[in-house]
C-alpha cells in the first residue's frame, strides 16, 4: 500500500530498535515523521527512502581503510628483532 501510515511501535519493530530511539529520532528530525494529535506517524514510502539513503551513506570498510593491525603485525609488536 503506497500511502501506508505507520505508528511509532511499528517503525521500531521495522528498524529493530527501541521505541524510545525512534521517538528521539523523530523529535530531532533525524527520521521522516509527522504528528497527528500529538502522536508520531510515519509514511512507509518516506521511511523506505530514508532507509535507502542511510545505506548509501555507509561506506563499506576496505582492508586498507581498517586501522587495526593484521594478526601478524599484532603478534610482532613488542618482540625484539632477531638481528
VOTOR-631182 format. One record per residue (C-alpha): chain; residue number from 0; x, y, z; residue in one letter. Coordinates in Angstrom, 2 decimals, always signed. Layout:
REC,A,NUM,X,Y,Z,A
...
***
This chain:
REC,A,0,+0.00,+0.00,+0.00,X
REC,A,1,+1.75,+3.22,-1.16,X
REC,A,2,+0.14,+5.59,+1.37,X
REC,A,3,+0.66,+3.30,+4.37,X
REC,A,4,+1.00,+5.18,+7.65,X
REC,A,5,+2.95,+3.52,+10.46,X
REC,A,6,+2.90,+4.07,+14.21,X
REC,A,7,+5.96,+4.53,+16.35,X
REC,A,8,+5.91,+0.93,+17.66,X
REC,A,9,+5.58,-0.37,+14.10,X
REC,A,10,+8.59,+1.66,+12.98,X
REC,A,11,+10.61,+0.50,+15.98,X
REC,A,12,+9.82,-3.09,+15.01,X
REC,A,13,+10.68,-2.45,+11.37,X
REC,A,14,+14.04,-0.90,+12.27,X
REC,A,15,+14.64,-3.35,+15.14,X
REC,A,16,+15.37,-0.59,+17.63,X
REC,A,17,+13.72,+0.58,+20.84,X
REC,A,18,+10.61,+2.76,+20.63,X
REC,A,19,+12.47,+5.43,+22.60,X
REC,A,20,+15.15,+5.51,+19.88,X
REC,A,21,+12.55,+6.16,+17.17,X
REC,A,22,+10.83,+8.76,+19.36,X
REC,A,23,+14.12,+10.63,+19.88,X
REC,A,24,+14.99,+10.43,+16.19,X
REC,A,25,+11.58,+11.83,+15.26,X
REC,A,26,+11.91,+14.68,+17.76,X
REC,A,27,+15.33,+15.56,+16.33,X
REC,A,28,+14.05,+15.31,+12.73,X
REC,A,29,+16.58,+12.54,+12.07,X
REC,A,30,+13.86,+10.39,+10.53,X
REC,A,31,+10.88,+11.49,+8.40,X
REC,A,32,+7.87,+11.79,+10.69,X
REC,A,33,+4.85,+13.93,+11.49,X
REC,A,34,+2.38,+14.22,+14.33,X
REC,A,35,-1.34,+13.52,+14.36,X
REC,A,36,-2.99,+14.84,+17.52,X
REC,A,37,+0.31,+14.59,+19.38,X
REC,A,38,+1.19,+11.08,+18.20,X
REC,A,39,+4.13,+10.37,+15.88,X
REC,A,40,+3.25,+8.86,+12.50,X
REC,A,41,+5.48,+7.75,+9.63,X
REC,A,42,+4.75,+7.33,+5.92,X
REC,A,43,+6.08,+3.98,+4.75,X
REC,A,44,+7.25,+5.42,+1.42,X
REC,A,45,+9.24,+8.13,+3.24,X
REC,A,46,+10.79,+5.57,+5.57,X
REC,A,47,+11.76,+3.32,+2.68,X
REC,A,48,+13.54,+6.25,+1.03,X
REC,A,49,+15.22,+7.19,+4.30,X
REC,A,50,+16.44,+3.61,+4.82,X
REC,A,51,+17.95,+3.54,+1.32,X
REC,A,52,+19.65,+6.89,+1.95,X
REC,A,53,+21.12,+5.57,+5.20,X
REC,A,54,+22.52,+2.55,+3.37,X
REC,A,55,+24.11,+4.82,+0.76,X
REC,A,56,+25.78,+6.92,+3.47,X
REC,A,57,+27.54,+3.89,+4.94,X
REC,A,58,+30.72,+3.18,+3.04,X
REC,A,59,+31.83,-0.44,+3.29,X
REC,A,60,+35.15,-0.86,+5.06,X
REC,A,61,+38.09,-1.97,+2.96,X
REC,A,62,+41.15,-3.68,+4.43,X
REC,A,63,+43.43,-0.69,+3.74,X
REC,A,64,+40.93,+1.63,+5.47,X
REC,A,65,+40.98,-0.57,+8.58,X
REC,A,66,+43.42,+0.98,+11.08,X
REC,A,67,+43.70,-2.23,+13.09,X
REC,A,68,+46.94,-4.17,+12.64,X
REC,A,69,+46.87,-7.54,+10.95,X
REC,A,70,+47.26,-10.62,+13.16,X
REC,A,71,+50.91,-10.85,+12.14,X
REC,A,72,+51.59,-7.20,+12.96,X
REC,A,73,+49.83,-7.52,+16.30,X
REC,A,74,+51.90,-10.56,+17.36,X
REC,A,75,+55.19,-8.97,+16.25,X
REC,A,76,+54.73,-5.90,+18.45,X
REC,A,77,+56.92,-5.78,+21.47,X
REC,A,78,+59.28,-8.51,+20.28,X
REC,A,79,+62.94,-7.64,+19.88,X
REC,A,80,+64.38,-8.13,+16.42,X
REC,A,81,+66.32,-11.35,+15.92,X
REC,A,82,+69.31,-9.49,+14.41,X
***
